[in-house]
Amino acid sequence: MGGIFTLSRILCYCFLIFSMASCTSLPKDMKWEDTKVVMKNLDKLQTGDIIVKNKIWSEPISWVGHSAVMVNDSDIGDYPKIGVNYYQVDAYSWLNEEREVIVLRYNNFDENFKNKFIENSKKYSDRQYRPSINKNGDKSFYCSKYVWFIYKKTAEDLGYKLDIDSDSGLAVLPYDFLNSKELYQVVIE
């Protein structure tokens, strides 16, 4: 029993170190926006928009960043942290903190994709929060895995492949969305 506990601790520390070192630089064509600016312009947000929050170095839990997705034109779907499974909240409340964000939009988000996306976002909102170094599977989610999975599953249901994880790695982290060729930044200001 002690060996398993120690191994899981080591894996968690390795994941944390990997997360801190990964994706620390912002693509040169993107810029962070203050949440207050986005809150004043909520009418520019659309279903399917991915919101990535910046890292806060004084808060270790934020070192991997955070992401969530607009599940309709006014609400965000999120798997926020251990002990809190999926929740849906209005965008104003979710953004109401001192952070910077980047809003991303899928290049091919049309009405057909939107309808299937909404269906899948509801279908997979009852899973448990569980961090994992493997992004595959639909039994549990963490913030960026949920976003990635909903996009992947929606494309599959429509008959094509889509991977918005820019490095197509084993795990998907919030900052992995920033370099995706399938997404572009929505400038809010």
C-alpha positions in Angstrom: 0.0 0.0 0.0 2.8 2.4 0.9 4.5 1.7 -2.5 1.4 2.6 -4.4 0.9 5.8 -2.5 4.5 6.8 -3.0 4.3 6.0 -6.8 1.2 8.1 -7.1 2.8 11.0 -5.3 5.9 10.7 -7.6 3.6 10.7 -10.7 1.7 13.7 -9.4 5.0 15.6 -8.8 6.2 14.7 -12.3 2.9 15.9 -13.8 3.2 19.2 -11.8 6.8 19.8 -12.9 5.9 18.9 -16.5 2.9 21.3 -16.4 5.0 24.1 -15.0 7.6 23.8 -17.8 5.2 23.3 -20.6 3.7 26.1 -22.8 5.0 29.0 -20.8 5.3 31.3 -23.8 2.5 32.9 -25.6 2.3 32.7 -29.4 3.4 36.1 -30.8 0.1 36.8 -32.6 -1.9 36.5 -29.3 -2.3 38.8 -26.4 -3.9 38.4 -22.9 -7.0 40.4 -22.2 -8.2 41.6 -18.8 -11.3 39.7 -17.6 -13.0 43.1 -16.9 -12.7 43.9 -20.6 -14.2 40.6 -21.6 -17.0 41.0 -19.0 -18.0 44.3 -20.6 -18.2 42.6 -24.0 -20.0 39.4 -23.2 -22.1 39.8 -26.3 -19.0 38.9 -28.4 -18.8 35.5 -26.8 -20.4 32.6 -28.7 -21.2 28.9 -28.1 -18.1 26.9 -28.4 -15.6 29.6 -27.5 -12.8 28.3 -25.4 -11.5 30.6 -22.6 -8.0 30.1 -21.3 -7.0 31.7 -18.1 -3.4 32.8 -17.4 -1.1 31.2 -14.8 -0.8 32.8 -11.5 2.7 32.0 -10.1 1.7 32.7 -6.5 -1.0 30.0 -6.8 0.5 26.6 -7.6 -2.8 25.1 -8.6 -3.0 27.6 -11.5 0.5 26.7 -12.9 -1.1 24.6 -15.6 -3.5 27.4 -16.5 -7.3 26.8 -16.7 -9.7 26.5 -19.5 -13.5 26.2 -19.9 -15.9 26.4 -22.8 -19.0 28.4 -23.7 -21.8 25.7 -23.7 -24.3 28.3 -25.0 -24.1 32.0 -25.8 -24.2 33.0 -22.2 -23.0 30.1 -20.0 -19.7 28.4 -19.4 -19.2 24.7 -18.8 -16.3 23.9 -16.5 -14.6 21.1 -14.6 -12.8 23.4 -12.2 -10.9 21.3 -9.6 -10.7 18.2 -7.5 -13.8 17.8 -5.4 -15.9 19.9 -7.8 -17.3 18.1 -10.8 -18.8 19.8 -13.8 -20.8 23.0 -13.3 -22.4 25.5 -15.6 -22.3 29.1 -14.7 -23.0 32.4 -16.5 -19.9 33.9 -18.2 -20.0 37.1 -16.1 -19.6 35.1 -12.8 -16.9 32.8 -14.2 -14.8 35.7 -15.4 -15.3 37.8 -12.2 -11.7 37.6 -10.9 -8.4 39.4 -11.3 -7.0 37.3 -14.2 -6.2 37.6 -17.9 -7.7 35.4 -20.5 -7.6 34.5 -24.1 -10.8 33.6 -26.0 -10.4 31.1 -28.8 -12.8 30.1 -31.5 -12.8 27.0 -33.8 -12.3 27.9 -37.4 -15.1 25.7 -38.7 -17.7 26.3 -36.0 -20.9 26.3 -38.2 -24.5 25.7 -37.3 -24.2 21.9 -37.8 -21.2 21.7 -35.6 -22.9 23.9 -33.0 -26.0 21.7 -32.7 -23.9 18.5 -32.2 -21.5 20.4 -29.8 -24.4 21.5 -27.6 -25.7 17.9 -27.5 -22.3 16.5 -26.6 -21.6 19.2 -24.0 -24.8 18.1 -22.1 -24.2 14.4 -22.6 -20.8 14.5 -21.0 -21.4 16.9 -18.2 -22.2 14.2 -15.6 -18.7 12.8 -15.3 -16.4 13.1 -12.3 -13.4 15.4 -12.1 -10.2 13.4 -12.2 -6.8 14.7 -13.3 -5.0 12.2 -15.5 -1.9 12.0 -17.7 -4.0 10.3 -20.3 -6.6 12.4 -22.2 -8.4 9.5 -23.9 -11.6 8.1 -22.5 -14.9 9.7 -21.4 -15.3 8.4 -17.8 -13.7 11.4 -16.1 -12.5 14.8 -17.0 -10.4 17.8 -16.0 -10.9 21.3 -17.4 -8.9 21.1 -20.6 -9.7 17.4 -21.2 -13.4 18.2 -21.2 -13.0 21.0 -23.8 -10.7 18.9 -26.0 -13.0 15.8 -25.8 -16.2 17.7 -26.6 -14.5 19.1 -29.8 -13.0 15.7 -30.7 -16.3 13.8 -30.1 -18.4 16.4 -32.0 -16.1 16.2 -35.1 -16.2 12.4 -34.9 -20.0 12.4 -34.8 -20.0 14.6 -37.9 -17.6 12.2 -39.7 -14.2 13.8 -39.4 -11.1 13.9 -37.1 -10.2 17.0 -35.1 -7.5 17.5 -32.5 -7.3 21.0 -31.0 -4.4 19.9 -28.8 -1.5 21.6 -30.5 1.1 19.0 -29.5 -1.2 16.0 -29.7 0.4 14.7 -26.5 -0.8 12.1 -24.0 -2.4 14.8 -21.8 -4.0 18.1 -22.9 -3.3 21.2 -20.9 -5.1 24.6 -21.3 -2.1 26.3 -22.9 -2.0 23.6 -25.6 -5.0 25.2 -27.1 -3.1 28.5 -27.7 -1.0 27.0 -30.5 -3.7 25.0 -32.2 -4.0 25.6 -36.0 -7.7 24.9 -35.7 -8.4 27.8 -33.3 -8.0 31.6 -33.6 -8.1 34.3 -30.9 -11.2 36.4 -30.6 -10.0 39.9 -29.7 -12.6 41.3 -27.4 -11.6 44.9 -26.7 
